[in-house]
Amino acid sequence: MRDGGSWLRGEFFSIMGLSNAGHTIIEVPLAKVTRRRAKVITGLRWYEDKLDALLDQVFKSSPFDL
């Protein structure tokens, strides 16, 4: 998946017949961490935060309900 402004993301949603309004969509963030040293920490922190939030959402939902 790409960010919200990417035409590729919009095309994927169109092909799959999905809309943000009518479906519960769980997206797993995939990231390429840049090789620029100043941004590596920021990129890794972003990825960790997004993945943690996704896991929290999944485990709080049925069938886990944790």
CHARMM-style PDB file with segment names, atoms N, HN, CA, C and O in Angstrom:
ATOM      1  N   MET     1       0.833  -1.182   0.000  1.00  0.00      PROA
ATOM      2  CA  MET     1       0.000   0.000   0.000  1.00  0.00      PROA
ATOM      3  C   MET     1       0.876   1.243   0.000  1.00  0.00      PROA
ATOM      4  O   MET     1       1.995   1.243   0.512  1.00  0.00      PROA
ATOM      5  N   ARG     2       0.352   2.265  -0.570  1.00  0.00      PROA
ATOM      6  HN  ARG     2      -0.558   2.265  -0.986  1.00  0.00      PROA
ATOM      7  CA  ARG     2       1.027   3.558  -0.602  1.00  0.00      PROA
ATOM      8  C   ARG     2       0.254   4.518   0.280  1.00  0.00      PROA
ATOM      9  O   ARG     2      -0.815   4.188   0.793  1.00  0.00      PROA
ATOM     10  N   ASP     3       0.808   5.713   0.453  1.00  0.00      PROA
ATOM     11  HN  ASP     3       1.677   5.981   0.036  1.00  0.00      PROA
ATOM     12  CA  ASP     3       0.106   6.692   1.282  1.00  0.00      PROA
ATOM     13  C   ASP     3      -1.172   7.149   0.586  1.00  0.00      PROA
ATOM     14  O   ASP     3      -1.409   6.827  -0.578  1.00  0.00      PROA
ATOM     15  N   GLY     4      -1.987   7.901   1.313  1.00  0.00      PROA
ATOM     16  HN  GLY     4      -1.794   8.163   2.258  1.00  0.00      PROA
ATOM     17  CA  GLY     4      -3.299   8.301   0.822  1.00  0.00      PROA
ATOM     18  C   GLY     4      -3.302   9.085  -0.467  1.00  0.00      PROA
ATOM     19  O   GLY     4      -4.291   9.056  -1.200  1.00  0.00      PROA
ATOM     20  N   GLY     5      -2.214   9.793  -0.770  1.00  0.00      PROA
ATOM     21  HN  GLY     5      -1.410   9.817  -0.175  1.00  0.00      PROA
ATOM     22  CA  GLY     5      -2.167  10.602  -1.979  1.00  0.00      PROA
ATOM     23  C   GLY     5      -1.667   9.865  -3.203  1.00  0.00      PROA
ATOM     24  O   GLY     5      -1.583  10.460  -4.278  1.00  0.00      PROA
ATOM     25  N   SER     6      -1.338   8.612  -3.081  1.00  0.00      PROA
ATOM     26  HN  SER     6      -1.407   8.129  -2.208  1.00  0.00      PROA
ATOM     27  CA  SER     6      -0.765   7.865  -4.194  1.00  0.00      PROA
ATOM     28  C   SER     6      -1.848   7.351  -5.131  1.00  0.00      PROA
ATOM     29  O   SER     6      -2.861   6.818  -4.679  1.00  0.00      PROA
ATOM     30  N   TRP     7      -1.641   7.507  -6.421  1.00  0.00      PROA
ATOM     31  HN  TRP     7      -0.818   7.940  -6.788  1.00  0.00      PROA
ATOM     32  CA  TRP     7      -2.616   6.995  -7.389  1.00  0.00      PROA
ATOM     33  C   TRP     7      -2.629   5.468  -7.375  1.00  0.00      PROA
ATOM     34  O   TRP     7      -3.658   4.863  -7.680  1.00  0.00      PROA
ATOM     35  N   LEU     8      -1.508   4.832  -7.027  1.00  0.00      PROA
ATOM     36  HN  LEU     8      -0.673   5.324  -6.780  1.00  0.00      PROA
ATOM     37  CA  LEU     8      -1.477   3.368  -6.968  1.00  0.00      PROA
ATOM     38  C   LEU     8      -2.432   2.830  -5.906  1.00  0.00      PROA
ATOM     39  O   LEU     8      -3.104   1.820  -6.114  1.00  0.00      PROA
ATOM     40  N   ARG     9      -2.482   3.509  -4.780  1.00  0.00      PROA
ATOM     41  HN  ARG     9      -1.937   4.329  -4.611  1.00  0.00      PROA
ATOM     42  CA  ARG     9      -3.381   3.095  -3.701  1.00  0.00      PROA
ATOM     43  C   ARG     9      -4.830   3.228  -4.146  1.00  0.00      PROA
ATOM     44  O   ARG     9      -5.643   2.332  -3.919  1.00  0.00      PROA
ATOM     45  N   GLY    10      -5.148   4.353  -4.783  1.00  0.00      PROA
ATOM     46  HN  GLY    10      -4.488   5.080  -4.968  1.00  0.00      PROA
ATOM     47  CA  GLY    10      -6.500   4.563  -5.296  1.00  0.00      PROA
ATOM     48  C   GLY    10      -6.883   3.532  -6.343  1.00  0.00      PROA
ATOM     49  O   GLY    10      -8.015   3.048  -6.370  1.00  0.00      PROA
ATOM     50  N   GLU    11      -5.936   3.202  -7.200  1.00  0.00      PROA
ATOM     51  HN  GLU    11      -5.016   3.595  -7.178  1.00  0.00      PROA
ATOM     52  CA  GLU    11      -6.175   2.189  -8.230  1.00  0.00      PROA
ATOM     53  C   GLU    11      -6.439   0.819  -7.610  1.00  0.00      PROA
ATOM     54  O   GLU    11      -7.325   0.091  -8.055  1.00  0.00      PROA
ATOM     55  N   PHE    12      -5.672   0.475  -6.588  1.00  0.00      PROA
ATOM     56  HN  PHE    12      -4.952   1.067  -6.226  1.00  0.00      PROA
ATOM     57  CA  PHE    12      -5.866  -0.802  -5.896  1.00  0.00      PROA
ATOM     58  C   PHE    12      -7.267  -0.873  -5.287  1.00  0.00      PROA
ATOM     59  O   PHE    12      -7.961  -1.879  -5.430  1.00  0.00      PROA
ATOM     60  N   PHE    13      -7.677   0.196  -4.610  1.00  0.00      PROA
ATOM     61  HN  PHE    13      -7.114   1.014  -4.493  1.00  0.00      PROA
ATOM     62  CA  PHE    13      -9.009   0.227  -4.000  1.00  0.00      PROA
ATOM     63  C   PHE    13     -10.092   0.113  -5.064  1.00  0.00      PROA
ATOM     64  O   PHE    13     -11.108  -0.549  -4.852  1.00  0.00      PROA
ATOM     65  N   SER    14      -9.878   0.752  -6.204  1.00  0.00      PROA
ATOM     66  HN  SER    14      -9.053   1.290  -6.376  1.00  0.00      PROA
ATOM     67  CA  SER    14     -10.847   0.700  -7.288  1.00  0.00      PROA
ATOM     68  C   SER    14     -10.959  -0.720  -7.855  1.00  0.00      PROA
ATOM     69  O   SER    14     -12.066  -1.223  -8.048  1.00  0.00      PROA
ATOM     70  N   ILE    15      -9.836  -1.357  -8.117  1.00  0.00      PROA
ATOM     71  HN  ILE    15      -8.937  -0.948  -7.960  1.00  0.00      PROA
ATOM     72  CA  ILE    15      -9.834  -2.713  -8.657  1.00  0.00      PROA
ATOM     73  C   ILE    15     -10.509  -3.687  -7.690  1.00  0.00      PROA
ATOM     74  O   ILE    15     -11.257  -4.568  -8.114  1.00  0.00      PROA
ATOM     75  N   MET    16     -10.246  -3.525  -6.400  1.00  0.00      PROA
ATOM     76  HN  MET    16      -9.639  -2.809  -6.056  1.00  0.00      PROA
ATOM     77  CA  MET    16     -10.802  -4.432  -5.401  1.00  0.00      PROA
ATOM     78  C   MET    16     -12.246  -4.076  -5.027  1.00  0.00      PROA
ATOM     79  O   MET    16     -12.901  -4.825  -4.302  1.00  0.00      PROA
ATOM     80  N   GLY    17     -12.746  -2.930  -5.523  1.00  0.00      PROA
ATOM     81  HN  GLY    17     -12.214  -2.321  -6.112  1.00  0.00      PROA
ATOM     82  CA  GLY    17     -14.118  -2.525  -5.217  1.00  0.00      PROA
ATOM     83  C   GLY    17     -14.283  -2.075  -3.776  1.00  0.00      PROA
ATOM     84  O   GLY    17     -15.340  -2.279  -3.179  1.00  0.00      PROA
ATOM     85  N   LEU    18     -13.260  -1.473  -3.218  1.00  0.00      PROA
ATOM     86  HN  LEU    18     -12.401  -1.308  -3.702  1.00  0.00      PROA
ATOM     87  CA  LEU    18     -13.286  -1.030  -1.818  1.00  0.00      PROA
ATOM     88  C   LEU    18     -13.429   0.474  -1.728  1.00  0.00      PROA
ATOM     89  O   LEU    18     -12.977   1.208  -2.606  1.00  0.00      PROA
ATOM     90  N   SER    19     -14.066   0.927  -0.650  1.00  0.00      PROA
ATOM     91  HN  SER    19     -14.433   0.330   0.063  1.00  0.00      PROA
ATOM     92  CA  SER    19     -14.098   2.348  -0.315  1.00  0.00      PROA
ATOM     93  C   SER    19     -13.859   2.462   1.179  1.00  0.00      PROA
ATOM     94  O   SER    19     -14.248   1.580   1.945  1.00  0.00      PROA
ATOM     95  N   ASN    20     -13.235   3.525   1.585  1.00  0.00      PROA
ATOM     96  HN  ASN    20     -12.920   4.242   0.963  1.00  0.00      PROA
ATOM     97  CA  ASN    20     -12.971   3.717   3.013  1.00  0.00      PROA
ATOM     98  C   ASN    20     -14.258   3.796   3.821  1.00  0.00      PROA
ATOM     99  O   ASN    20     -14.282   3.390   4.983  1.00  0.00      PROA
ATOM    100  N   ALA    21     -15.324   4.312   3.226  1.00  0.00      PROA
ATOM    101  HN  ALA    21     -15.304   4.642   2.282  1.00  0.00      PROA
ATOM    102  CA  ALA    21     -16.574   4.517   3.956  1.00  0.00      PROA
ATOM    103  C   ALA    21     -17.330   3.216   4.209  1.00  0.00      PROA
ATOM    104  O   ALA    21     -17.958   3.061   5.257  1.00  0.00      PROA
ATOM    105  N   GLY    22     -17.278   2.280   3.263  1.00  0.00      PROA
ATOM    106  HN  GLY    22     -16.768   2.406   2.412  1.00  0.00      PROA
ATOM    107  CA  GLY    22     -18.118   1.116   3.370  1.00  0.00      PROA
ATOM    108  C   GLY    22     -17.470  -0.142   3.891  1.00  0.00      PROA
ATOM    109  O   GLY    22     -18.145  -1.162   4.030  1.00  0.00      PROA
ATOM    110  N   HSD    23     -16.202  -0.106   4.180  1.00  0.00      PROA
ATOM    111  HN  HSD    23     -15.654   0.723   4.067  1.00  0.00      PROA
ATOM    112  CA  HSD    23     -15.501  -1.305   4.582  1.00  0.00      PROA
ATOM    113  C   HSD    23     -14.597  -1.047   5.787  1.00  0.00      PROA
ATOM    114  O   HSD    23     -14.098   0.062   5.977  1.00  0.00      PROA
ATOM    115  N   THR    24     -14.398  -2.065   6.579  1.00  0.00      PROA
ATOM    116  HN  THR    24     -14.804  -2.966   6.425  1.00  0.00      PROA
ATOM    117  CA  THR    24     -13.381  -2.016   7.622  1.00  0.00      PROA
ATOM    118  C   THR    24     -12.108  -2.544   6.990  1.00  0.00      PROA
ATOM    119  O   THR    24     -12.024  -3.714   6.615  1.00  0.00      PROA
ATOM    120  N   ILE    25     -11.135  -1.684   6.878  1.00  0.00      PROA
ATOM    121  HN  ILE    25     -11.203  -0.733   7.182  1.00  0.00      PROA
ATOM    122  CA  ILE    25      -9.905  -2.033   6.186  1.00  0.00      PROA
ATOM    123  C   ILE    25      -8.749  -1.982   7.161  1.00  0.00      PROA
ATOM    124  O   ILE    25      -8.532  -0.972   7.829  1.00  0.00      PROA
ATOM    125  N   ILE    26      -8.013  -3.068   7.241  1.00  0.00      PROA
ATOM    126  HN  ILE    26      -8.190  -3.889   6.698  1.00  0.00      PROA
ATOM    127  CA  ILE    26      -6.812  -3.117   8.061  1.00  0.00      PROA
ATOM    128  C   ILE    26      -5.635  -3.202   7.112  1.00  0.00      PROA
ATOM    129  O   ILE    26      -5.510  -4.153   6.342  1.00  0.00      PROA
ATOM    130  N   GLU    27      -4.776  -2.203   7.174  1.00  0.00      PROA
ATOM    131  HN  GLU    27      -4.877  -1.430   7.800  1.00  0.00      PROA
ATOM    132  CA  GLU    27      -3.616  -2.165   6.299  1.00  0.00      PROA
ATOM    133  C   GLU    27      -2.359  -2.424   7.115  1.00  0.00      PROA
ATOM    134  O   GLU    27      -2.149  -1.815   8.164  1.00  0.00      PROA
ATOM    135  N   VAL    28      -1.538  -3.321   6.630  1.00  0.00      PROA
ATOM    136  HN  VAL    28      -1.709  -3.816   5.778  1.00  0.00      PROA
ATOM    137  CA  VAL    28      -0.253  -3.588   7.268  1.00  0.00      PROA
ATOM    138  C   VAL    28       0.762  -2.650   6.632  1.00  0.00      PROA
ATOM    139  O   VAL    28       1.001  -2.720   5.427  1.00  0.00      PROA
ATOM    140  N   PRO    29       1.355  -1.783   7.423  1.00  0.00      PROA
ATOM    141  CA  PRO    29       2.314  -0.842   6.843  1.00  0.00      PROA
ATOM    142  C   PRO    29       3.607  -1.546   6.455  1.00  0.00      PROA
ATOM    143  O   PRO    29       4.221  -2.240   7.265  1.00  0.00      PROA
ATOM    144  N   LEU    30       3.999  -1.362   5.230  1.00  0.00      PROA
ATOM    145  HN  LEU    30       3.501  -0.798   4.571  1.00  0.00      PROA
ATOM    146  CA  LEU    30       5.280  -1.846   4.751  1.00  0.00      PROA
ATOM    147  C   LEU    30       6.118  -0.610   4.450  1.00  0.00      PROA
ATOM    148  O   LEU    30       5.642   0.334   3.821  1.00  0.00      PROA
ATOM    149  N   ALA    31       7.336  -0.623   4.892  1.00  0.00      PROA
ATOM    150  HN  ALA    31       7.722  -1.390   5.404  1.00  0.00      PROA
ATOM    151  CA  ALA    31       8.146   0.582   4.744  1.00  0.00      PROA
ATOM    152  C   ALA    31       9.536   0.240   4.264  1.00  0.00      PROA
ATOM    153  O   ALA    31      10.095  -0.806   4.593  1.00  0.00      PROA
ATOM    154  N   LYS    32      10.077   1.142   3.483  1.00  0.00      PROA
ATOM    155  HN  LYS    32       9.623   1.992   3.215  1.00  0.00      PROA
ATOM    156  CA  LYS    32      11.472   1.064   3.098  1.00  0.00      PROA
ATOM    157  C   LYS    32      12.178   2.134   3.921  1.00  0.00      PROA
ATOM    158  O   LYS    32      11.887   3.324   3.798  1.00  0.00      PROA
ATOM    159  N   VAL    33      13.090   1.703   4.743  1.00  0.00      PROA
ATOM    160  HN  VAL    33      13.327   0.737   4.843  1.00  0.00      PROA
ATOM    161  CA  VAL    33      13.806   2.657   5.583  1.00  0.00      PROA
ATOM    162  C   VAL    33      14.945   3.229   4.760  1.00  0.00      PROA
ATOM    163  O   VAL    33      15.763   2.495   4.206  1.00  0.00      PROA
ATOM    164  N   THR    34      14.985   4.536   4.690  1.00  0.00      PROA
ATOM    165  HN  THR    34      14.320   5.133   5.140  1.00  0.00      PROA
ATOM    166  CA  THR    34      16.008   5.213   3.897  1.00  0.00      PROA
ATOM    167  C   THR    34      17.409   4.945   4.448  1.00  0.00      PROA
ATOM    168  O   THR    34      17.579   4.627   5.625  1.00  0.00      PROA
ATOM    169  N   ARG    35      18.371   5.074   3.605  1.00  0.00      PROA
ATOM    170  HN  ARG    35      18.233   5.332   2.649  1.00  0.00      PROA
ATOM    171  CA  ARG    35      19.756   4.858   4.030  1.00  0.00      PROA
ATOM    172  C   ARG    35      20.364   6.115   4.628  1.00  0.00      PROA
ATOM    173  O   ARG    35      21.478   6.074   5.151  1.00  0.00      PROA
ATOM    174  N   ARG    36      19.662   7.215   4.561  1.00  0.00      PROA
ATOM    175  HN  ARG    36      18.758   7.249   4.137  1.00  0.00      PROA
ATOM    176  CA  ARG    36      20.181   8.448   5.162  1.00  0.00      PROA
ATOM    177  C   ARG    36      20.136   8.311   6.668  1.00  0.00      PROA
ATOM    178  O   ARG    36      19.068   8.139   7.254  1.00  0.00      PROA
ATOM    179  N   ARG    37      21.268   8.386   7.275  1.00  0.00      PROA
ATOM    180  HN  ARG    37      22.136   8.526   6.798  1.00  0.00      PROA
ATOM    181  CA  ARG    37      21.388   8.122   8.715  1.00  0.00      PROA
ATOM    182  C   ARG    37      20.459   8.965   9.571  1.00  0.00      PROA
ATOM    183  O   ARG    37      19.933   8.482  10.573  1.00  0.00      PROA
ATOM    184  N   ALA    38      20.255  10.205   9.195  1.00  0.00      PROA
ATOM    185  HN  ALA    38      20.683  10.598   8.381  1.00  0.00      PROA
ATOM    186  CA  ALA    38      19.417  11.090  10.013  1.00  0.00      PROA
ATOM    187  C   ALA    38      17.964  10.628  10.036  1.00  0.00      PROA
ATOM    188  O   ALA    38      17.245  10.929  10.988  1.00  0.00      PROA
ATOM    189  N   LYS    39      17.516   9.905   9.011  1.00  0.00      PROA
ATOM    190  HN  LYS    39      18.100   9.661   8.237  1.00  0.00      PROA
ATOM    191  CA  LYS    39      16.109   9.523   8.930  1.00  0.00      PROA
ATOM    192  C   LYS    39      15.852   8.065   9.301  1.00  0.00      PROA
ATOM    193  O   LYS    39      14.695   7.651   9.374  1.00  0.00      PROA
ATOM    194  N   VAL    40      16.882   7.293   9.533  1.00  0.00      PROA
ATOM    195  HN  VAL    40      17.822   7.629   9.474  1.00  0.00      PROA
ATOM    196  CA  VAL    40      16.695   5.875   9.859  1.00  0.00      PROA
ATOM    197  C   VAL    40      15.915   5.719  11.158  1.00  0.00      PROA
ATOM    198  O   VAL    40      14.967   4.935  11.212  1.00  0.00      PROA
ATOM    199  N   ILE    41      16.291   6.441  12.195  1.00  0.00      PROA
ATOM    200  HN  ILE    41      17.061   7.077  12.151  1.00  0.00      PROA
ATOM    201  CA  ILE    41      15.613   6.347  13.490  1.00  0.00      PROA
ATOM    202  C   ILE    41      14.151   6.755  13.357  1.00  0.00      PROA
ATOM    203  O   ILE    41      13.267   6.098  13.908  1.00  0.00      PROA
ATOM    204  N   THR    42      13.897   7.836  12.628  1.00  0.00      PROA
ATOM    205  HN  THR    42      14.616   8.370  12.181  1.00  0.00      PROA
ATOM    206  CA  THR    42      12.528   8.309  12.432  1.00  0.00      PROA
ATOM    207  C   THR    42      11.702   7.268  11.685  1.00  0.00      PROA
ATOM    208  O   THR    42      10.561   7.001  12.064  1.00  0.00      PROA
ATOM    209  N   GLY    43      12.254   6.683  10.641  1.00  0.00      PROA
ATOM    210  HN  GLY    43      13.181   6.900  10.334  1.00  0.00      PROA
ATOM    211  CA  GLY    43      11.548   5.677   9.868  1.00  0.00      PROA
ATOM    212  C   GLY    43      11.258   4.425  10.681  1.00  0.00      PROA
ATOM    213  O   GLY    43      10.158   3.876  10.605  1.00  0.00      PROA
ATOM    214  N   LEU    44      12.225   3.973  11.450  1.00  0.00      PROA
ATOM    215  HN  LEU    44      13.118   4.419  11.511  1.00  0.00      PROA
ATOM    216  CA  LEU    44      12.027   2.789  12.275  1.00  0.00      PROA
ATOM    217  C   LEU    44      10.999   3.037  13.366  1.00  0.00      PROA
ATOM    218  O   LEU    44      10.180   2.166  13.659  1.00  0.00      PROA
ATOM    219  N   ARG    45      11.037   4.221  13.971  1.00  0.00      PROA
ATOM    220  HN  ARG    45      11.702   4.929  13.733  1.00  0.00      PROA
ATOM    221  CA  ARG    45      10.060   4.562  15.014  1.00  0.00      PROA
ATOM    222  C   ARG    45       8.651   4.603  14.424  1.00  0.00      PROA
ATOM    223  O   ARG    45       7.709   4.104  15.039  1.00  0.00      PROA
ATOM    224  N   TRP    46       8.500   5.200  13.225  1.00  0.00      PROA
ATOM    225  HN  TRP    46       9.266   5.606  12.726  1.00  0.00      PROA
ATOM    226  CA  TRP    46       7.196   5.261  12.568  1.00  0.00      PROA
ATOM    227  C   TRP    46       6.678   3.841  12.319  1.00  0.00      PROA
ATOM    228  O   TRP    46       5.523   3.536  12.617  1.00  0.00      PROA
ATOM    229  N   TYR    47       7.534   2.981  11.776  1.00  0.00      PROA
ATOM    230  HN  TYR    47       8.472   3.228  11.534  1.00  0.00      PROA
ATOM    231  CA  TYR    47       7.120   1.614  11.457  1.00  0.00      PROA
ATOM    232  C   TYR    47       6.703   0.866  12.717  1.00  0.00      PROA
ATOM    233  O   TYR    47       5.682   0.179  12.732  1.00  0.00      PROA
ATOM    234  N   GLU    48       7.492   1.003  13.762  1.00  0.00      PROA
ATOM    235  HN  GLU    48       8.321   1.562  13.750  1.00  0.00      PROA
ATOM    236  CA  GLU    48       7.175   0.330  15.025  1.00  0.00      PROA
ATOM    237  C   GLU    48       5.846   0.817  15.599  1.00  0.00      PROA
ATOM    238  O   GLU    48       5.033   0.006  16.044  1.00  0.00      PROA
ATOM    239  N   ASP    49       5.618   2.125  15.593  1.00  0.00      PROA
ATOM    240  HN  ASP    49       6.278   2.783  15.231  1.00  0.00      PROA
ATOM    241  CA  ASP    49       4.369   2.693  16.118  1.00  0.00      PROA
ATOM    242  C   ASP    49       3.159   2.201  15.330  1.00  0.00      PROA
ATOM    243  O   ASP    49       2.147   1.826  15.921  1.00  0.00      PROA
ATOM    244  N   LYS    50       3.255   2.201  13.998  1.00  0.00      PROA
ATOM    245  HN  LYS    50       4.077   2.506  13.518  1.00  0.00      PROA
ATOM    246  CA  LYS    50       2.131   1.777  13.162  1.00  0.00      PROA
ATOM    247  C   LYS    50       1.842   0.292  13.336  1.00  0.00      PROA
ATOM    248  O   LYS    50       0.682  -0.115  13.401  1.00  0.00      PROA
ATOM    249  N   LEU    51       2.886  -0.511  13.410  1.00  0.00      PROA
ATOM    250  HN  LEU    51       3.828  -0.181  13.357  1.00  0.00      PROA
ATOM    251  CA  LEU    51       2.690  -1.945  13.579  1.00  0.00      PROA
ATOM    252  C   LEU    51       2.121  -2.264  14.962  1.00  0.00      PROA
ATOM    253  O   LEU    51       1.261  -3.135  15.089  1.00  0.00      PROA
ATOM    254  N   ASP    52       2.593  -1.567  15.998  1.00  0.00      PROA
ATOM    255  HN  ASP    52       3.292  -0.859  15.895  1.00  0.00      PROA
ATOM    256  CA  ASP    52       2.047  -1.752  17.346  1.00  0.00      PROA
ATOM    257  C   ASP    52       0.560  -1.387  17.401  1.00  0.00      PROA
ATOM    258  O   ASP    52      -0.233  -2.096  18.021  1.00  0.00      PROA
ATOM    259  N   ALA    53       0.187  -0.281  16.752  1.00  0.00      PROA
ATOM    260  HN  ALA    53       0.832   0.294  16.249  1.00  0.00      PROA
ATOM    261  CA  ALA    53      -1.220   0.130  16.738  1.00  0.00      PROA
ATOM    262  C   ALA    53      -2.077  -0.907  16.016  1.00  0.00      PROA
ATOM    263  O   ALA    53      -3.190  -1.203  16.451  1.00  0.00      PROA
ATOM    264  N   LEU    54      -1.573  -1.453  14.927  1.00  0.00      PROA
ATOM    265  HN  LEU    54      -0.669  -1.212  14.573  1.00  0.00      PROA
ATOM    266  CA  LEU    54      -2.305  -2.473  14.197  1.00  0.00      PROA
ATOM    267  C   LEU    54      -2.493  -3.724  15.045  1.00  0.00      PROA
ATOM    268  O   LEU    54      -3.592  -4.277  15.096  1.00  0.00      PROA
ATOM    269  N   LEU    55      -1.448  -4.168  15.702  1.00  0.00      PROA
ATOM    270  HN  LEU    55      -0.556  -3.718  15.661  1.00  0.00      PROA
ATOM    271  CA  LEU    55      -1.547  -5.357  16.551  1.00  0.00      PROA
ATOM    272  C   LEU    55      -2.501  -5.128  17.712  1.00  0.00      PROA
ATOM    273  O   LEU    55      -3.266  -6.024  18.067  1.00  0.00      PROA
ATOM    274  N   ASP    56      -2.467  -3.941  18.309  1.00  0.00      PROA
ATOM    275  HN  ASP    56      -1.845  -3.213  18.020  1.00  0.00      PROA
ATOM    276  CA  ASP    56      -3.418  -3.621  19.383  1.00  0.00      PROA
ATOM    277  C   ASP    56      -4.855  -3.754  18.886  1.00  0.00      PROA
ATOM    278  O   ASP    56      -5.705  -4.326  19.569  1.00  0.00      PROA
ATOM    279  N   GLN    57      -5.121  -3.223  17.696  1.00  0.00      PROA
ATOM    280  HN  GLN    57      -4.431  -2.759  17.141  1.00  0.00      PROA
ATOM    281  CA  GLN    57      -6.471  -3.276  17.129  1.00  0.00      PROA
ATOM    282  C   GLN    57      -6.899  -4.719  16.884  1.00  0.00      PROA
ATOM    283  O   GLN    57      -8.028  -5.090  17.205  1.00  0.00      PROA
ATOM    284  N   VAL    58      -6.024  -5.523  16.328  1.00  0.00      PROA
ATOM    285  HN  VAL    58      -5.107  -5.221  16.067  1.00  0.00      PROA
ATOM    286  CA  VAL    58      -6.359  -6.913  16.023  1.00  0.00      PROA
ATOM    287  C   VAL    58      -6.621  -7.701  17.303  1.00  0.00      PROA
ATOM    288  O   VAL    58      -7.600  -8.443  17.381  1.00  0.00      PROA
ATOM    289  N   PHE    59      -5.764  -7.549  18.299  1.00  0.00      PROA
ATOM    290  HN  PHE    59      -4.968  -6.946  18.235  1.00  0.00      PROA
ATOM    291  CA  PHE    59      -5.911  -8.334  19.521  1.00  0.00      PROA
ATOM    292  C   PHE    59      -7.072  -7.887  20.402  1.00  0.00      PROA
ATOM    293  O   PHE    59      -7.530  -8.651  21.252  1.00  0.00      PROA
ATOM    294  N   LYS    60      -7.549  -6.665  20.213  1.00  0.00      PROA
ATOM    295  HN  LYS    60      -7.177  -6.045  19.523  1.00  0.00      PROA
ATOM    296  CA  LYS    60      -8.716  -6.202  20.970  1.00  0.00      PROA
ATOM    297  C   LYS    60     -10.022  -6.649  20.319  1.00  0.00      PROA
ATOM    298  O   LYS    60     -11.089  -6.550  20.925  1.00  0.00      PROA
ATOM    299  N   SER    61      -9.934  -7.138  19.091  1.00  0.00      PROA
ATOM    300  HN  SER    61      -9.067  -7.218  18.599  1.00  0.00      PROA
ATOM    301  CA  SER    61     -11.117  -7.559  18.340  1.00  0.00      PROA
ATOM    302  C   SER    61     -11.353  -9.055  18.478  1.00  0.00      PROA
ATOM    303  O   SER    61     -10.478  -9.798  18.923  1.00  0.00      PROA
ATOM    304  N   SER    62     -12.539  -9.482  18.094  1.00  0.00      PROA
ATOM    305  HN  SER    62     -13.250  -8.878  17.733  1.00  0.00      PROA
ATOM    306  CA  SER    62     -12.887 -10.896  18.093  1.00  0.00      PROA
ATOM    307  C   SER    62     -12.022 -11.607  17.060  1.00  0.00      PROA
ATOM    308  O   SER    62     -11.802 -11.032  15.994  1.00  0.00      PROA
ATOM    309  N   PRO    63     -11.538 -12.760  17.286  1.00  0.00      PROA
ATOM    310  CA  PRO    63     -11.835 -13.711  18.343  1.00  0.00      PROA
ATOM    311  C   PRO    63     -10.918 -13.580  19.547  1.00  0.00      PROA
ATOM    312  O   PRO    63     -11.079 -14.320  20.518  1.00  0.00      PROA
ATOM    313  N   PHE    64      -9.963 -12.664  19.515  1.00  0.00      PROA
ATOM    314  HN  PHE    64      -9.832 -12.063  18.726  1.00  0.00      PROA
ATOM    315  CA  PHE    64      -8.988 -12.562  20.592  1.00  0.00      PROA
ATOM    316  C   PHE    64      -9.554 -11.852  21.831  1.00  0.00      PROA
ATOM    317  O   PHE    64      -9.465 -12.367  22.946  1.00  0.00      PROA
ATOM    318  N   ASP    65     -10.137 -10.660  21.621  1.00  0.00      PROA
ATOM    319  HN  ASP    65     -10.208 -10.242  20.715  1.00  0.00      PROA
ATOM    320  CA  ASP    65     -10.735  -9.874  22.704  1.00  0.00      PROA
ATOM    321  C   ASP    65      -9.815  -9.744  23.922  1.00  0.00      PROA
ATOM    322  O   ASP    65     -10.246  -9.929  25.061  1.00  0.00      PROA
ATOM    323  N   LEU    66      -8.579  -9.431  23.672  1.00  0.00      PROA
ATOM    324  HN  LEU    66      -8.229  -9.281  22.747  1.00  0.00      PROA
ATOM    325  CA  LEU    66      -7.625  -9.267  24.776  1.00  0.00      PROA
ATOM    326  C   LEU    66      -7.565  -7.849  25.278  1.00  0.00      PROA
ATOM    327  OT1 LEU    66      -6.809  -7.554  26.204  1.00  0.00      PROA
TER     328      LEU     66
END
